[in-house]
Amino acid sequence: EGWVRGGPNTTYMLMEADFPHTYELVETHWTYSVSAEDPATLDAQYSSVRMMKANFPEGLNQFVVDFGRNSDRQLPFSESNHPQLHIVGERRESPNAGVRLKPPHRYTGAAFAQYVAFDPPLGQGEQATVGIEGSIARYKHRYVEDLVAATMQSASGPRTHDFNSRRVTLPTRELLMTVFLPEESGARPIGPQVGRSLYQMDFKEASRLTADGSFRVEEMEIGGHRGTKMTLHVKEPQMRRHYRLAWELGQRPVSSLE
């Protein structure tokens, strides 16, 4: 009802009241290394920063941090092997207010989920910044043969590439994603992918993100390992879209027979 001032964020202004909170910024950073426990897989170091504002009159009690795969054939989570997360930074406008991680409520099979709670709840219009870090052992396949076998029965068919993804389900003003792949992993960057699902890809939008500089690739060293870092930085990402950074996997080396 009534009028809304025009501008680049008009759509989000109209939608925000329908969602529990708005993200001013979502950052996700992934750093991979070859697993010492299982060299056919990659361990992941995860880091995230979320700047948000509560929209509902009753405020915001919590939000979820989750990770998923297409099926539990792809290195499933278990009670002994699931993300280990902790809060590394928090900032709230209300005095004597805190943020805490609840125990994981899903940690087996293809999905992991854990709530971040506000004590007391984030009030309507209040902003907060929450930083989360953690490690995930044996999170991704290192070799293409293993990924193809793991995705053979998926609805989209076998895949030779993998990715990290963020689905925009809440109004988000800025999205920043990075992925670091060490040379020894044998992985080769593909670039950004955008789509409504694994099956509906928007190749035009992915090409635009590359052409306008929203996506870039850099060679660098992290933690003593040379590798490639992909970065995707999107202002006003589209709702109900998956934004991904993808890479091709290397082949399993053939052992010489004597």
Disulfide bonds with the S-S distance in Angstrom:
none
